[in-house]
Amino acid sequence: MAKNKQETISKTLMYLGPNLKGGVLLNGSVFRNGIPDFIKKIIEDNPLLEEMFVDVDRVSEFKHALETLGSEENRIFRNILGMQGEVKNVV
């Protein structure tokens, strides 16, 4: 999971969280050369989303963890799903 700003800027990341309303952020979206500013603003207001951005080299491993009930990745994914109506700054 992307943990620091420099890592987010320098790697190709894939978002593996739930689709956000309005299609502003979709599962499987790939970001090269950093995450766009409008998505950074959404992440600032909804920090759990940052945990769903994964280096493309770890996608298979992360997807497996998402499917494992009780894993941290699965718990965070479910928390995001539960707050869908509360996600801020989504168009």
All heavy atoms as an XYZ file, in Angstrom:
720
protein
N       0.832     -1.175      0.000
C       0.000      0.000      0.000
C       0.875      1.235      0.000
O       1.926      1.254      0.611
C      -0.879      0.007      1.236
C      -1.958     -1.046      1.196
S      -2.862     -1.125      2.721
C      -2.109     -2.615      3.373
N       0.451      2.252     -0.687
C       1.200      3.494     -0.743
C       1.199      4.131      0.630
O       0.162      4.428      1.174
C       0.583      4.437     -1.770
N       2.376      4.347      1.204
C       2.448      4.873      2.558
C       2.997      6.286      2.622
O       2.708      7.012      3.545
C       3.317      3.964      3.445
C       2.663      2.657      3.745
C       1.461      2.844      4.621
C       0.873      1.498      4.968
N      -0.433      1.582      5.544
N       3.833      6.692      1.666
C       4.341      8.052      1.754
C       4.183      8.769      0.435
O       4.004      8.169     -0.609
C       5.808      8.062      2.237
C       6.764      7.436      1.240
O       6.699      7.729      0.060
N       7.673      6.596      1.706
N       4.247     10.095      0.503
C       3.987     10.923     -0.684
C       4.976     10.621     -1.808
O       4.598     10.549     -2.957
C       4.058     12.402     -0.316
C       3.118     12.794      0.788
C       1.708     12.890      0.312
C       0.829     13.365      1.444
N      -0.503     12.930      1.384
N       6.263     10.446     -1.499
C       7.265     10.195     -2.530
C       6.962      8.895     -3.267
O       7.075      8.821     -4.481
C       8.669     10.147     -1.921
C       9.764     10.071     -2.960
C       9.761     11.249     -3.922
O       9.515     12.379     -3.525
N      10.021     10.998     -5.175
N       6.556      7.877     -2.540
C       6.221      6.597     -3.167
C       5.051      6.776     -4.127
O       5.031      6.224     -5.216
C       5.865      5.594     -2.074
C       5.594      4.206     -2.584
C       5.298      3.242     -1.461
O       6.102      3.152     -0.527
O       4.258      2.580     -1.531
N       4.073      7.566     -3.738
C       2.903      7.805     -4.568
C       3.285      8.521     -5.852
O       2.727      8.269     -6.902
C       1.859      8.636     -3.785
O       1.515      7.902     -2.609
C       0.620      8.883     -4.600
N       4.269      9.408     -5.788
C       4.673     10.197     -6.947
C       5.469      9.361     -7.941
O       5.311      9.492     -9.142
C       5.498     11.417     -6.493
C       4.591     12.387     -5.741
C       6.162     12.105     -7.674
C       5.324     13.512     -5.055
N       6.336      8.457     -7.469
C       7.317      7.835     -8.342
C       6.899      6.500     -8.950
O       7.541      6.029     -9.859
C       8.629      7.642     -7.574
O       8.424      6.769     -6.493
N       5.826      5.886     -8.479
C       5.476      4.554     -8.963
C       4.184      4.562     -9.764
O       3.375      5.456     -9.653
C       5.329      3.606     -7.787
C       6.629      3.373     -7.058
C       6.492      2.275     -6.063
C       7.850      2.016     -5.430
N       7.863      0.818     -4.641
N       4.030      3.501    -10.548
C       2.760      3.287    -11.230
C       1.868      2.534    -10.256
O       2.222      1.463     -9.776
C       2.968      2.482    -12.522
O       3.840      3.211    -13.379
C       1.645      2.248    -13.231
N       0.714      3.129     -9.961
C      -0.186      2.579     -8.966
C      -1.514      2.196     -9.596
O      -1.929      2.781    -10.584
C      -0.448      3.617     -7.860
C       0.770      4.122     -7.111
C       0.379      5.256     -6.170
C       1.429      2.996     -6.333
N      -2.165      1.219     -8.984
C      -3.505      0.836     -9.396
C      -4.421      0.998     -8.188
O      -4.068      0.614     -7.080
C      -3.533     -0.610     -9.888
C      -4.925     -1.063    -10.336
S      -4.940     -2.766    -10.954
C      -4.221     -2.511    -12.575
N      -5.602      1.558     -8.445
C      -6.601      1.692     -7.389
C      -7.432      0.420     -7.359
O      -8.015      0.015     -8.354
C      -7.503      2.901     -7.650
C      -8.651      3.005     -6.679
C      -8.438      3.396     -5.369
C      -9.947      2.694     -7.069
C      -9.479      3.475     -4.460
C     -11.003      2.777     -6.176
C     -10.762      3.170     -4.874
O     -11.802      3.243     -3.979
N      -7.464     -0.240     -6.192
C      -8.194     -1.503     -6.062
C      -9.322     -1.415     -5.036
O      -9.832     -2.430     -4.574
C      -7.228     -2.634     -5.698
C      -6.232     -2.962     -6.799
C      -5.228     -4.001     -6.334
C      -6.948     -3.445     -8.050
N      -9.743     -0.209     -4.728
C     -10.862     -0.021     -3.822
C     -12.175     -0.045     -4.581
O     -12.219     -0.233     -5.800
N     -13.269      0.169     -3.851
C     -14.587      0.188     -4.488
C     -14.731      1.379     -5.441
O     -14.090      2.411     -5.246
C     -15.560      0.323     -3.322
C     -14.770      0.320     -2.074
C     -13.331      0.361     -2.422
N     -15.564      1.220     -6.463
C     -15.882      2.336     -7.346
C     -16.548      3.431     -6.528
O     -17.395      3.146     -5.681
C     -16.844      1.906     -8.454
C     -16.234      0.906     -9.394
O     -15.024      0.783     -9.520
N     -17.083      0.156    -10.068
N     -16.167      4.672     -6.778
C     -16.800      5.791     -6.099
C     -17.903      6.348     -6.976
O     -17.823      6.308     -8.208
C     -15.787      6.887     -5.774
C     -14.664      6.496     -4.820
C     -13.808      7.710     -4.490
C     -15.201      5.857     -3.547
N     -18.938      6.874     -6.329
C     -20.098      7.373     -7.067
C     -19.681      8.394     -8.113
O     -18.718      9.133     -7.935
C     -21.137      7.962     -6.117
C     -20.691      9.199     -5.391
C     -21.780      9.716     -4.474
C     -21.291     10.967     -3.754
N     -22.302     11.504     -2.884
N     -20.384      8.406     -9.203
C     -20.086      9.325    -10.292
C     -18.922      8.890    -11.169
O     -18.544      9.581    -12.102
N     -18.321      7.740    -10.853
C     -17.222      7.237    -11.670
C     -15.932      8.020    -11.532
O     -15.034      7.883    -12.354
N     -15.816      8.823    -10.480
C     -14.618      9.639    -10.307
C     -13.385      8.791     -9.995
O     -12.273      9.164    -10.309
C     -14.844     10.732     -9.237
C     -14.955     10.145     -7.850
C     -13.757     11.779     -9.290
N     -13.599      7.624     -9.395
C     -12.492      6.718     -9.085
C     -13.026      5.296     -9.206
O     -13.952      4.907     -8.492
C     -11.973      6.992     -7.668
C     -10.688      6.295     -7.245
C      -9.541      6.596     -8.223
C     -10.295      6.736     -5.840
N     -12.457      4.553    -10.148
C     -12.951      3.208    -10.456
C     -11.908      2.157    -10.123
O     -10.706      2.367    -10.336
C     -13.313      3.099    -11.938
C     -14.373      4.066    -12.458
C     -14.540      3.907    -13.952
C     -15.694      3.843    -11.729
N     -12.371      1.032     -9.631
C     -11.504     -0.094     -9.354
C     -10.743     -0.458    -10.624
O     -11.329     -0.563    -11.696
C     -12.342     -1.288     -8.874
C     -11.492     -2.461     -8.487
O     -10.943     -3.143     -9.355
N     -11.386     -2.708     -7.215
N      -9.440     -0.632    -10.502
C      -8.608     -1.004    -11.640
C      -7.991      0.178    -12.370
O      -7.222     -0.020    -13.310
N      -8.290      1.409    -11.936
C      -7.689      2.588    -12.573
C      -6.194      2.602    -12.306
O      -5.745      2.322    -11.193
C      -8.302      3.874    -12.016
O      -9.669      3.953    -12.323
N      -5.415      2.913    -13.340
C      -3.953      2.939    -13.235
C      -3.480      4.383    -13.308
O      -3.955      5.158    -14.139
C      -3.309      2.102    -14.366
C      -1.797      2.213    -14.345
C      -3.749      0.649    -14.260
N      -2.537      4.710    -12.442
C      -2.000      6.071    -12.376
C      -0.490      6.012    -12.542
O       0.216      5.435    -11.723
C      -2.368      6.715    -11.035
C      -3.849      6.823    -10.838
C      -4.551      5.806    -10.204
C      -4.544      7.911    -11.323
C      -5.921      5.888    -10.043
C      -5.918      8.003    -11.165
C      -6.603      6.988    -10.529
N      -0.022      6.627    -13.620
C       1.413      6.730    -13.880
C       1.848      8.139    -13.534
O       1.094      9.089    -13.717
C       1.703      6.451    -15.349
C       1.414      5.025    -15.748
C       1.750      4.781    -17.217
N       1.397      3.438    -17.607
C       0.244      3.110    -18.177
N      -0.667      4.019    -18.438
N       0.008      1.855    -18.488
N       3.056      8.275    -13.034
C       3.612      9.592    -12.697
C       2.781     10.313    -11.651
O       2.572     11.516    -11.719
C       3.756     10.457    -13.950
C       4.631      9.798    -14.988
O       5.688      9.252    -14.655
N       4.206      9.804    -16.230
N       2.273      9.588    -10.705
C       1.566     10.204     -9.598
C       0.059     10.217     -9.755
O      -0.482      9.968    -10.826
N      -0.567     10.527     -8.658
C      -2.026     10.590     -8.602
C      -2.459     12.014     -8.913
O      -1.887     12.965     -8.377
C      -2.504     10.150     -7.210
C      -2.119      8.681     -6.983
C      -3.995     10.351     -7.043
C      -2.337      8.194     -5.584
N      -3.466     12.197     -9.767
C      -3.921     13.546    -10.123
C      -4.391     14.331     -8.896
O      -4.883     13.752     -7.918
C      -5.097     13.295    -11.076
C      -4.958     11.885    -11.533
C      -4.216     11.155    -10.459
N      -4.244     15.649     -8.968
C      -4.579     16.517     -7.839
C      -6.023     16.357     -7.375
O      -6.295     16.380     -6.176
C      -4.311     17.982     -8.182
C      -2.822     18.283     -8.265
O      -2.026     17.506     -7.684
O      -2.455     19.282     -8.904
N      -6.971     16.191     -8.292
C      -8.368     16.091     -7.863
C      -8.609     14.821     -7.046
O      -9.461     14.795     -6.157
C      -9.342     16.188     -9.052
C      -9.454     14.953     -9.902
C     -10.458     14.030     -9.673
C      -8.563     14.726    -10.940
C     -10.579     12.894    -10.467
C      -8.668     13.599    -11.735
C      -9.689     12.677    -11.503
N      -7.836     13.780     -7.299
C      -7.961     12.556     -6.509
C      -7.216     12.712     -5.187
O      -7.668     12.219     -4.150
C      -7.487     11.330     -7.303
C      -8.461     11.088     -8.456
C      -7.381     10.093     -6.412
C      -8.110      9.966     -9.370
N      -6.105     13.432     -5.190
C      -5.391     13.699     -3.935
C      -6.295     14.424     -2.953
O      -6.255     14.150     -1.753
C      -4.129     14.523     -4.201
C      -3.025     13.742     -4.864
C      -1.830     14.628     -5.098
C      -0.758     13.900     -5.876
N       0.380     14.770     -6.195
N      -7.120     15.339     -3.445
C      -8.045     16.066     -2.580
C      -9.066     15.099     -1.965
O      -9.385     15.195     -0.775
C      -8.754     17.172     -3.372
C      -9.762     17.943     -2.574
C      -9.124     18.678     -1.414
C     -10.172     19.509     -0.682
N      -9.839     19.723      0.709
N      -9.556     14.168     -2.748
C     -10.495     13.170     -2.232
C      -9.814     12.318     -1.160
O     -10.392     12.026     -0.111
C     -11.053     12.295     -3.370
C     -11.871     13.150     -4.346
C     -11.901     11.157     -2.825
C     -12.227     12.449     -5.630
N      -8.557     11.940     -1.407
C      -7.798     11.131     -0.446
C      -7.568     11.911      0.848
O      -7.672     11.355      1.944
C      -6.463     10.664     -1.057
C      -6.719      9.653     -2.174
C      -5.563     10.049      0.018
C      -5.491      9.315     -2.991
N      -7.253     13.207      0.736
C      -7.053     14.035      1.935
C      -8.275     13.976      2.840
O      -8.151     13.897      4.063
C      -6.800     15.489      1.549
C      -5.404     15.800      1.119
C      -5.254     17.265      0.723
O      -5.987     18.122      1.261
O      -4.391     17.542     -0.122
N      -9.451     14.043      2.253
C     -10.691     14.064      3.027
C     -11.177     12.665      3.403
O     -12.055     12.529      4.247
C     -11.785     14.792      2.240
C     -11.478     16.270      2.080
O     -10.801     16.842      2.953
O     -11.912     16.851      1.071
N     -10.617     11.650      2.758
C     -11.028     10.259      2.979
C      -9.779      9.378      3.007
O      -9.511      8.633      2.061
C     -11.974      9.807      1.861
C     -13.130     10.756      1.691
O     -14.093     10.722      2.430
N     -13.033     11.658      0.717
N      -8.988      9.455      4.072
C      -7.662      8.817      4.095
C      -7.645      7.310      3.874
O      -6.630      6.785      3.413
C      -7.109      9.171      5.470
C      -8.110     10.001      6.160
C      -9.280     10.203      5.274
N      -8.725      6.613      4.158
C      -8.730      5.161      3.913
C      -8.505      4.827      2.442
O      -7.962      3.769      2.116
C     -10.054      4.542      4.357
C     -10.250      4.297      5.844
C     -11.623      3.681      6.095
C      -9.168      3.405      6.406
N      -8.912      5.729      1.551
C      -8.755      5.469      0.113
C      -7.298      5.268     -0.268
O      -6.986      4.481     -1.161
C      -9.349      6.620     -0.709
C     -10.862      6.786     -0.616
C     -11.295      8.034     -1.380
C     -11.582      5.565     -1.141
N      -6.394      5.951      0.417
C      -4.968      5.835      0.082
C      -4.479      4.397      0.213
O      -3.599      3.958     -0.534
C      -4.134      6.752      0.965
C      -2.669      6.743      0.576
C      -1.853      7.770      1.309
O      -2.312      8.317      2.328
O      -0.731      8.028      0.850
N      -5.073      3.655      1.128
C      -4.670      2.263      1.339
C      -5.011      1.367      0.154
O      -4.499      0.250      0.050
C      -5.331      1.715      2.610
C      -5.012      2.498      3.865
C      -3.540      2.497      4.214
O      -2.874      1.466      3.999
O      -3.060      3.538      4.693
N      -5.871      1.835     -0.725
C      -6.311      1.025     -1.866
C      -5.494      1.292     -3.131
O      -5.770      0.722     -4.174
C      -7.795      1.283     -2.162
C      -8.742      0.875     -1.034
S      -8.917     -0.925     -0.883
C      -7.932     -1.259      0.571
N      -4.483      2.142     -3.051
C      -3.569      2.379     -4.170
C      -2.364      1.473     -3.991
O      -1.672      1.536     -2.976
C      -3.135      3.847     -4.224
C      -4.225      4.763     -4.693
C      -5.145      5.276     -3.804
C      -4.334      5.090     -6.035
C      -6.166      6.114     -4.223
C      -5.348      5.921     -6.470
C      -6.267      6.437     -5.564
N      -2.120      0.620     -4.971
C      -1.120     -0.435     -4.853
C      -0.149     -0.346     -6.021
O      -0.561     -0.122     -7.168
C      -1.818     -1.817     -4.865
C      -0.828     -2.935     -4.716
C      -2.890     -1.880     -3.805
N       1.120     -0.556     -5.736
C       2.121     -0.650     -6.794
C       1.707     -1.792     -7.723
O       1.286     -2.855     -7.261
C       3.494     -0.926     -6.177
C       4.596     -0.886     -7.207
O       4.602     -1.761     -8.100
O       5.440      0.008     -7.127
N       1.808     -1.568     -9.031
C       1.352     -2.584     -9.992
C       2.063     -3.921     -9.817
O       1.515     -4.962    -10.179
C       1.451     -2.089    -11.457
C       0.461     -0.971    -11.715
C       2.856     -1.681    -11.816
N       3.240     -3.912     -9.236
C       3.964     -5.163     -8.987
C       3.308     -6.004     -7.892
O       3.606     -7.186     -7.770
C       5.415     -4.879     -8.587
C       6.213     -4.248     -9.713
O       5.833     -4.415    -10.889
O       7.222     -3.578     -9.421
N       2.428     -5.399     -7.099
C       1.792     -6.091     -5.971
C       0.308     -6.366     -6.184
O      -0.385     -6.788     -5.260
C       1.945     -5.246     -4.703
C       3.368     -5.132     -4.216
C       3.442     -4.532     -2.811
N       2.594     -5.280     -1.882
C       1.584     -4.729     -1.195
N       1.281     -3.475     -1.327
N       0.867     -5.465     -0.352
N      -0.204     -6.126     -7.382
C      -1.639     -6.239     -7.623
C      -2.165     -7.639     -7.301
O      -3.173     -7.790     -6.602
C      -1.996     -5.827     -9.075
C      -3.410     -6.237     -9.431
C      -1.813     -4.326     -9.240
N      -1.519     -8.667     -7.772
C      -1.992    -10.035     -7.549
C      -2.043    -10.356     -6.058
O      -3.043    -10.883     -5.547
C      -1.090    -11.024     -8.279
O      -1.525    -12.334     -8.061
N      -0.987    -10.032     -5.362
C      -0.907    -10.268     -3.915
C      -2.004     -9.494     -3.167
O      -2.667    -10.028     -2.274
C       0.483     -9.828     -3.433
C       0.680     -9.775     -1.956
C       2.015     -9.120     -1.592
O       2.922     -9.039     -2.445
O       2.122     -8.683     -0.443
N      -2.211     -8.244     -3.564
C      -3.201     -7.399     -2.894
C      -4.625     -7.911     -3.154
O      -5.448     -7.955     -2.243
C      -3.057     -5.951     -3.378
C      -3.809     -4.964     -2.529
C      -3.235     -4.415     -1.398
C      -5.093     -4.574     -2.872
C      -3.920     -3.496     -0.619
C      -5.793     -3.665     -2.100
C      -5.198     -3.125     -0.967
N      -4.888     -8.318     -4.400
C      -6.218     -8.856     -4.724
C      -6.506    -10.108     -3.902
O      -7.629    -10.313     -3.438
C      -6.336     -9.152     -6.221
C      -6.562     -7.918     -7.061
C      -6.769     -8.303     -8.513
C      -7.135     -7.093     -9.349
N      -7.405     -7.467    -10.742
N      -5.509    -10.938     -3.731
C      -5.685    -12.135     -2.910
C      -6.042    -11.738     -1.474
O      -6.952    -12.316     -0.862
C      -4.425    -12.996     -2.930
C      -4.516    -14.210     -2.069
N      -5.312    -15.287     -2.374
C      -3.938    -14.494     -0.882
C      -5.207    -16.195     -1.418
N      -4.377    -15.729     -0.495
N      -5.346    -10.747     -0.942
C      -5.629    -10.274      0.417
C      -7.036     -9.669      0.504
O      -7.729     -9.847      1.508
C      -4.579     -9.259      0.853
N      -7.466     -8.971     -0.540
C      -8.820     -8.395     -0.549
C      -9.885     -9.470     -0.414
O     -10.925     -9.254      0.208
C      -9.074     -7.625     -1.848
C      -8.579     -6.204     -1.945
C      -8.868     -5.633     -3.328
C      -9.170     -5.313     -0.872
N      -9.626    -10.615     -1.004
C     -10.597    -11.716     -0.997
C     -10.553    -12.530      0.293
O     -11.393    -13.398      0.498
C     -10.343    -12.626     -2.195
C     -10.594    -11.937     -3.513
C     -10.126    -12.746     -4.705
O      -9.546    -13.843     -4.517
O     -10.318    -12.282     -5.835
N      -9.573    -12.246      1.149
C      -9.423    -12.996      2.391
C     -10.165    -12.289      3.512
O      -9.762    -11.208      3.953
C      -7.923    -13.131      2.755
O      -7.236    -13.743      1.656
C      -7.744    -13.961      4.014
N     -11.283    -12.883      3.942
C     -12.063    -12.294      5.026
C     -11.194    -12.110      6.263
O     -10.436    -13.003      6.638
C     -13.248    -13.192      5.378
C     -14.507    -12.979      4.567
C     -15.564    -14.006      4.952
C     -15.042    -11.585      4.723
N     -11.290    -10.926      6.851
C     -10.530    -10.638      8.058
C      -9.184     -9.993      7.811
O      -8.563     -9.510      8.750
N      -8.717     -9.972      6.554
C      -7.435     -9.321      6.276
C      -7.606     -7.810      6.406
O      -8.716     -7.273      6.302
C      -6.934     -9.665      4.869
O      -7.745     -9.034      3.892
N      -6.515     -7.115      6.635
C      -6.573     -5.656      6.741
C      -7.113     -5.039      5.455
O      -7.939     -4.123      5.500
C      -5.187     -5.080      7.048
C      -5.196     -3.576      7.188
C      -3.845     -3.000      7.536
O      -2.876     -3.751      7.706
O      -3.753     -1.764      7.609
N      -6.680     -5.550      4.315
C      -7.140     -5.033      3.033
C      -8.652     -5.213      2.876
O      -9.349     -4.305      2.429
C      -6.399     -5.723      1.879
C      -4.920     -5.432      1.819
C      -4.059     -6.302      2.721
O      -4.598     -7.067      3.543
O      -2.832     -6.213      2.613
N      -9.151     -6.384      3.247
C     -10.582     -6.661      3.165
C     -11.367     -5.755      4.113
O     -12.420     -5.226      3.749
C     -10.833     -8.140      3.484
C     -12.287     -8.512      3.408
O     -13.001     -8.408      4.390
N     -12.714     -8.948      2.222
N     -10.858     -5.561      5.307
C     -11.516     -4.703      6.292
C     -11.611     -3.261      5.795
O     -12.662     -2.629      5.880
C     -10.751     -4.748      7.615
C     -11.378     -3.927      8.730
C     -10.498     -3.891      9.968
N      -9.161     -3.384      9.714
C      -8.861     -2.088      9.586
N      -9.797     -1.178      9.662
N      -7.618     -1.715      9.376
N     -10.512     -2.748      5.237
C     -10.512     -1.372      4.727
C     -11.472     -1.237      3.549
O     -12.237     -0.270      3.468
C      -9.079     -0.935      4.343
C      -8.212     -0.841      5.608
C      -9.092      0.391      3.599
C      -6.736     -0.683      5.341
N     -11.454     -2.199      2.630
C     -12.364     -2.182      1.487
C     -13.810     -2.107      1.971
O     -14.608     -1.297      1.489
C     -12.139     -3.436      0.634
C     -12.899     -3.457     -0.659
C     -12.297     -3.027     -1.825
C     -14.206     -3.921     -0.712
C     -12.991     -3.057     -3.045
C     -14.906     -3.953     -1.915
C     -14.290     -3.518     -3.078
N     -14.157     -2.939      2.945
C     -15.527     -2.961      3.483
C     -15.878     -1.656      4.198
O     -17.010     -1.188      4.119
C     -15.721     -4.161      4.403
C     -15.736     -5.467      3.636
C     -15.879     -6.655      4.602
N     -16.003     -7.888      3.874
C     -17.134     -8.356      3.357
N     -18.241     -7.675      3.475
N     -17.146     -9.498      2.708
N     -14.900     -1.075      4.881
C     -15.141      0.219      5.528
C     -15.444      1.304      4.497
O     -16.329      2.136      4.703
C     -13.950      0.637      6.389
C     -13.887     -0.102      7.700
O     -14.863     -0.673      8.159
N     -12.712     -0.111      8.306
N     -14.713      1.288      3.396
C     -14.959      2.274      2.335
C     -16.354      2.051      1.741
O     -17.090      3.008      1.521
C     -13.869      2.212      1.251
C     -12.525      2.654      1.829
C     -14.251      3.084      0.049
C     -11.330      2.377      0.934
N     -16.700      0.807      1.499
C     -18.046      0.510      0.988
C     -19.115      1.040      1.942
O     -20.114      1.614      1.505
C     -18.249     -0.994      0.826
C     -17.766     -1.638     -0.452
C     -18.008     -3.138     -0.386
C     -18.419     -1.037     -1.673
N     -18.881      0.877      3.229
C     -19.847      1.307      4.224
C     -20.011      2.804      4.323
O     -21.049      3.305      4.750
N     -18.988      3.543      3.918
C     -19.065      5.004      4.004
C     -19.344      5.649      2.654
O     -19.228      6.858      2.517
C     -17.784      5.573      4.607
C     -16.542      5.379      3.782
S     -15.106      6.053      4.617
C     -14.207      6.695      3.213
N     -19.754      4.871      1.658
C     -19.971      5.409      0.305
C     -20.777      6.699      0.300
O     -20.457      7.621     -0.416
C     -20.657      4.382     -0.595
C     -19.718      3.399     -1.222
C     -18.847      3.961     -2.331
O     -18.919      5.104     -2.726
N     -17.990      3.114     -2.839
N     -21.822      6.769      1.098
C     -22.632      7.982      1.122
C     -21.947      9.142      1.805
O     -22.377     10.280      1.703
N     -20.833      8.867      2.503
C     -20.142      9.904      3.247
C     -18.830     10.340      2.606
O     -18.167     11.216      3.130
C     -19.854      9.378      4.664
C     -21.096      8.954      5.407
C     -20.766      8.195      6.680
O     -19.636      8.342      7.195
O     -21.624      7.454      7.153
N     -18.411      9.713      1.517
C     -17.144     10.078      0.885
C     -17.241     11.517      0.412
O     -18.175     11.887     -0.304
C     -16.801      9.130     -0.286
C     -15.564      9.604     -1.029
C     -16.585      7.723      0.240
N     -16.284     12.340      0.823
C     -16.332     13.770      0.562
C     -15.589     14.160     -0.711
O     -14.631     13.487     -1.096
C     -15.732     14.536      1.748
C     -16.485     14.303      3.025
C     -15.794     14.975      4.190
C     -16.549     14.632      5.448
N     -15.694     14.578      6.602
N     -16.010     15.248     -1.296
C     -15.369     15.848     -2.465
C     -15.397     14.970     -3.696
O     -14.506     15.027     -4.535
C     -13.923     16.266     -2.145
C     -13.883     17.451     -1.232
O     -14.684     18.378     -1.386
N     -13.003     17.431     -0.281
N     -16.404     14.149     -3.807
C     -16.586     13.346     -5.010
C     -17.630     14.065     -5.857
O     -18.685     14.439     -5.375
C     -17.068     11.920     -4.662
C     -17.325     11.127     -5.929
C     -16.040     11.234     -3.796
N     -17.290     14.260     -7.124
C     -18.166     14.978     -8.029
C     -19.522     14.329     -8.122
O     -19.684     13.157     -8.142
C     -17.528     15.071     -9.434
C     -18.463     15.738    -10.404
C     -16.197     15.752     -9.350
